[in-house]
């Protein structure tokens, strides 16, 4: 039987008193930060500063000696900058994907997204009906002027290169999956990827996009939808990341690869700069993101790499 929640409401000064009693001596200096950011949001950032319990696994309530609220804020601010940089990177990739999917499917049929006959029949059987319903619902709710134009003049029927502009990222990923294999392969090859691994990269990126869009903690997040790197065993660019796909570095490495492939170097260098600015403190480290030692010296993150130098397995 679930336990009843019994923790009392606490005022901000009372929250500060609780943190001070648990070993955070400077919390009174940051009462405004506590009130602006919230105890519960910040608790995810001070969690790594909590002492390990007697069983060697769980965390106790008290902090490691020397823990300060200033350290927690430094980690929070790093994560904020990381989210902002990742959002900029994903936005660039998402816009490119909208164009690629709309353009290549439009080559087959201007209305390929609503014509199951030209799509991958194996996926159509599982996903097309739900995809079409969700897209119709999105179109009905849209206030975009161009959507209203198509509704009034063409009874709402938009060609696929227009429809991709209103799709949510998850719908765009589903449409990529629905596309015939030849289309998926051609789009993926522009990024130096196989069709199957590229699809997994898109799904992982969409998960991260949702975390960022909702201002969630990103820096040490576990990745449930892991990007596929099994075909990168001999790839000098991504082989080093194969063991990191359950944490954020694996997704960041894939993102770096995709940005390089499409020539979006400025966003990548901004991300690299943010990662290099990980706060220096005793209790937390970039290893918690599964970032390899000297990652910044890897060719993947260097300014000079071009897609033609990469291994691009077909499939």
C-alpha positions as CSV (number, residue, x, y, z in Angstrom):
1,X,0.0,0.0,0.0
2,X,1.5,3.4,-0.9
3,X,2.5,5.6,1.9
4,X,0.7,8.9,2.5
5,X,2.8,12.0,1.8
6,X,3.5,13.6,5.2
7,X,6.1,16.3,4.6
8,X,4.9,19.7,5.7
9,X,4.7,23.0,3.7
10,X,7.7,25.1,4.6
11,X,8.3,28.8,4.1
12,X,11.5,29.9,2.2
13,X,13.3,30.8,5.5
14,X,12.3,27.4,6.9
15,X,13.6,25.7,3.8
16,X,16.9,27.5,4.2
17,X,17.0,26.5,7.9
18,X,16.5,22.8,6.8
19,X,19.3,23.0,4.3
20,X,21.6,24.7,6.8
21,X,20.9,22.0,9.3
22,X,21.9,19.4,6.7
23,X,25.2,21.0,6.0
24,X,24.8,23.9,3.6
25,X,26.2,26.8,5.6
26,X,25.8,29.7,3.1
27,X,22.2,29.1,2.2
28,X,21.0,32.3,4.0
29,X,23.0,34.4,1.5
30,X,21.0,32.8,-1.3
31,X,17.4,33.1,0.0
32,X,16.4,35.0,-3.1
33,X,17.8,32.3,-5.3
34,X,15.9,29.7,-3.4
35,X,12.7,31.6,-3.7
36,X,13.1,32.3,-7.4
37,X,14.2,28.8,-8.5
38,X,12.4,26.6,-6.0
39,X,13.5,24.0,-3.5
40,X,12.2,21.0,-5.5
41,X,13.8,22.2,-8.8
42,X,17.1,22.8,-7.1
43,X,17.0,19.5,-5.2
44,X,17.9,17.7,-8.4
45,X,21.1,19.7,-8.5
46,X,22.1,19.3,-4.9
47,X,21.4,15.5,-5.0
48,X,25.0,14.6,-6.0
49,X,26.2,16.6,-3.0
50,X,24.3,14.4,-0.6
51,X,26.3,11.9,1.4
52,X,26.2,8.2,0.4
53,X,24.1,6.1,2.8
54,X,25.4,3.1,4.8
55,X,24.4,0.7,2.0
56,X,26.8,2.5,-0.4
57,X,24.0,3.1,-2.9
58,X,21.3,5.4,-1.6
59,X,21.8,9.0,-0.6
60,X,21.3,10.4,2.9
61,X,19.7,13.8,3.8
62,X,23.0,15.4,4.8
63,X,25.5,17.0,2.4
64,X,29.2,16.2,2.0
65,X,31.4,18.4,4.2
66,X,32.2,21.6,2.3
67,X,29.0,21.7,0.2
68,X,27.8,25.2,-0.5
69,X,24.7,26.7,-2.1
70,X,27.1,28.6,-4.4
71,X,28.3,25.2,-5.8
72,X,24.7,24.1,-6.4
73,X,24.0,27.4,-8.2
74,X,27.1,27.0,-10.3
75,X,25.9,23.5,-11.4
76,X,22.4,24.9,-12.1
77,X,23.8,27.8,-14.1
78,X,25.9,25.4,-16.2
79,X,22.9,23.2,-16.9
80,X,20.9,26.3,-18.0
81,X,23.7,27.3,-20.4
82,X,23.8,23.7,-21.6
83,X,20.1,23.6,-22.3
84,X,20.2,26.9,-24.2
85,X,23.1,25.6,-26.4
86,X,21.5,22.2,-27.0
87,X,18.2,24.0,-28.0
88,X,20.1,26.1,-30.5
89,X,21.8,23.0,-32.0
90,X,18.6,21.0,-32.1
91,X,16.6,23.9,-33.7
92,X,19.1,24.1,-36.5
93,X,18.9,20.3,-37.1
94,X,15.1,20.3,-36.8
95,X,14.7,23.0,-39.5
96,X,17.0,21.1,-41.8
97,X,15.1,17.9,-41.2
98,X,11.7,19.6,-42.0
99,X,13.1,20.6,-45.4
100,X,14.7,17.3,-46.2
101,X,11.6,15.2,-45.3
102,X,9.2,17.5,-47.0
103,X,11.3,17.8,-50.1
104,X,12.1,14.1,-50.6
105,X,8.6,12.8,-49.9
106,X,7.2,15.6,-52.1
107,X,9.3,14.2,-55.0
108,X,7.3,11.0,-54.7
109,X,3.9,12.6,-54.2
110,X,3.0,16.2,-53.1
111,X,0.6,14.6,-50.6
112,X,2.7,11.7,-49.5
113,X,2.1,12.3,-45.8
114,X,-1.6,11.5,-46.3
115,X,-1.2,8.8,-49.0
116,X,-0.3,5.5,-47.3
117,X,0.2,3.8,-50.7
118,X,3.5,5.6,-51.2
119,X,4.8,5.0,-47.7
120,X,6.5,2.0,-46.1
121,X,3.7,-0.5,-45.7
122,X,5.3,-2.2,-42.7
123,X,5.2,1.0,-40.7
124,X,1.9,2.2,-42.2
125,X,0.1,-0.7,-40.6
126,X,1.3,0.3,-37.1
127,X,1.5,4.1,-37.2
128,X,-0.2,5.8,-40.1
129,X,-3.7,6.1,-38.7
130,X,-2.5,7.6,-35.4
131,X,-0.1,9.9,-37.3
132,X,-2.8,11.2,-39.6
133,X,-5.2,11.8,-36.7
134,X,-2.6,13.7,-34.7
135,X,-1.7,15.8,-37.7
136,X,-5.3,16.7,-38.4
137,X,-5.8,17.7,-34.8
138,X,-2.7,19.9,-34.9
139,X,-3.9,21.5,-38.1
140,X,-7.3,22.3,-36.7
141,X,-5.8,23.9,-33.7
142,X,-3.2,25.9,-35.6
143,X,-3.5,29.7,-35.8
144,X,-0.8,30.1,-38.5
145,X,-1.9,32.4,-41.3
146,X,-0.7,29.9,-44.0
147,X,-2.7,27.1,-42.4
148,X,-5.8,29.2,-42.5
149,X,-5.1,30.0,-46.1
150,X,-4.9,26.4,-47.1
151,X,-8.1,25.7,-45.1
152,X,-10.1,28.4,-46.9
153,X,-8.7,27.9,-50.4
154,X,-7.8,24.2,-50.6
155,X,-10.1,22.6,-48.0
156,X,-7.1,22.3,-45.7
157,X,-5.1,19.9,-47.9
158,X,-1.4,21.0,-47.7
159,X,1.5,19.5,-49.7
160,X,4.0,17.7,-47.6
161,X,6.6,20.4,-47.8
162,X,4.1,22.8,-46.2
163,X,2.7,20.2,-43.7
164,X,6.2,19.6,-42.3
165,X,6.3,23.2,-41.1
166,X,3.5,22.7,-38.6
167,X,4.5,19.2,-37.4
168,X,5.8,18.7,-33.9
169,X,9.2,17.1,-33.8
170,X,7.7,13.7,-32.8
171,X,5.4,13.8,-35.8
172,X,8.3,14.7,-38.0
173,X,10.3,11.7,-36.7
174,X,7.2,9.4,-37.3
175,X,6.9,10.7,-40.9
176,X,10.6,9.9,-41.5
177,X,9.9,6.4,-40.2
178,X,6.8,6.1,-42.5
179,X,8.9,7.2,-45.5
180,X,10.0,4.4,-48.0
181,X,13.4,3.0,-47.2
182,X,15.0,4.7,-50.3
183,X,13.9,8.1,-49.0
184,X,15.1,7.4,-45.4
185,X,18.4,6.1,-46.8
186,X,19.0,9.2,-49.0
187,X,18.2,11.6,-46.2
188,X,20.4,9.8,-43.7
189,X,23.3,9.6,-46.1
190,X,23.3,13.4,-46.2
191,X,24.3,13.2,-42.6
192,X,26.8,10.4,-43.1
193,X,24.5,7.9,-41.4
194,X,22.6,4.7,-42.0
195,X,18.8,4.9,-42.2
196,X,18.2,2.8,-39.1
197,X,20.8,4.6,-36.9
198,X,19.7,8.0,-38.1
199,X,16.1,7.1,-37.0
200,X,17.3,6.2,-33.6
201,X,19.3,9.4,-33.4
202,X,16.2,11.4,-34.2
203,X,14.2,9.7,-31.5
204,X,16.9,10.3,-28.9
205,X,17.2,13.9,-30.0
206,X,13.5,14.4,-29.7
207,X,13.6,13.1,-26.1
208,X,16.3,15.6,-25.3
209,X,14.4,18.3,-27.1
210,X,11.4,17.7,-24.8
211,X,13.5,17.9,-21.7
212,X,15.0,21.2,-22.8
213,X,11.6,22.6,-23.9
214,X,10.3,22.0,-20.3
215,X,13.4,23.4,-18.6
216,X,14.3,20.0,-17.2
217,X,17.7,19.0,-15.7
218,X,19.9,17.9,-18.6
219,X,23.6,17.6,-17.5
220,X,23.5,14.1,-16.0
221,X,20.3,12.8,-17.3
222,X,19.9,9.1,-18.1
223,X,18.9,8.4,-21.7
224,X,16.1,5.8,-22.0
225,X,16.0,6.1,-25.8
226,X,19.6,5.4,-26.6
227,X,21.1,6.5,-29.9
228,X,22.3,3.5,-32.0
229,X,26.1,3.5,-32.4
230,X,26.6,-0.3,-32.9
231,X,27.7,0.3,-36.5
232,X,30.4,2.8,-35.4
233,X,32.9,0.4,-34.0
234,X,35.5,1.4,-36.5
235,X,34.4,5.0,-36.9
236,X,37.2,7.4,-35.7
237,X,34.5,10.0,-35.0
238,X,31.9,8.1,-33.0
239,X,33.6,4.9,-31.8
240,X,34.7,6.7,-28.6
241,X,31.1,7.5,-27.7
242,X,29.6,4.0,-28.0
243,X,29.9,3.4,-24.3
244,X,28.3,6.7,-23.4
245,X,24.8,6.4,-25.0
246,X,23.0,5.9,-21.7
247,X,24.0,9.4,-20.6
248,X,23.9,12.8,-22.2
249,X,27.4,12.7,-23.8
250,X,26.3,10.0,-26.2
251,X,23.5,12.2,-27.5
252,X,25.8,15.3,-27.6
253,X,28.4,13.3,-29.6
254,X,25.7,12.3,-32.2
255,X,24.5,15.9,-32.3
256,X,28.1,17.1,-32.9
257,X,28.3,14.6,-35.8
258,X,25.1,15.8,-37.4
259,X,26.0,19.4,-37.0
260,X,29.3,18.8,-38.7
261,X,27.7,16.9,-41.5
262,X,25.4,19.8,-42.3
263,X,28.0,22.5,-41.8
264,X,26.5,24.1,-38.7
265,X,29.9,24.7,-37.1
266,X,29.1,27.8,-35.1
267,X,26.4,26.1,-33.0
268,X,28.8,23.2,-32.4
269,X,31.6,25.4,-31.3
270,X,29.2,27.2,-28.9
271,X,28.2,23.8,-27.4
272,X,31.9,22.8,-27.1
273,X,32.6,26.1,-25.2
274,X,29.7,25.5,-22.8
275,X,30.9,21.9,-22.1
276,X,34.4,23.2,-21.4
277,X,33.0,25.5,-18.8
278,X,31.8,22.7,-16.5
279,X,32.2,24.0,-13.0
280,X,35.2,22.8,-11.0
281,X,34.2,21.3,-7.7
282,X,35.1,18.3,-5.6
283,X,31.8,16.3,-5.6
284,X,30.6,16.5,-9.2
285,X,32.5,16.1,-12.5
286,X,32.0,15.7,-16.3
287,X,32.4,12.0,-15.8
288,X,28.8,12.0,-14.5
289,X,27.8,12.9,-18.0
290,X,30.0,10.1,-19.2
291,X,32.3,12.6,-21.0
292,X,35.6,10.9,-21.8
293,X,38.8,12.2,-20.5
294,X,40.2,14.9,-22.9
295,X,37.0,14.7,-25.0
296,X,37.6,18.2,-26.3
297,X,40.8,17.0,-28.1
298,X,38.9,14.4,-30.0
299,X,38.6,15.0,-33.8
300,X,34.8,15.1,-33.5
301,X,35.0,18.4,-31.6
302,X,37.8,20.0,-33.5
303,X,37.1,22.9,-35.8
304,X,38.6,21.3,-39.0
305,X,36.6,18.1,-39.4
306,X,34.5,17.6,-42.6
307,X,31.9,15.0,-43.4
308,X,34.0,13.5,-46.2
309,X,36.5,12.4,-43.6
310,X,34.0,10.3,-41.8
311,X,33.0,6.7,-42.1
312,X,29.4,6.6,-43.4
313,X,28.0,3.0,-43.3
314,X,25.1,2.4,-45.7
315,X,22.0,0.6,-44.7
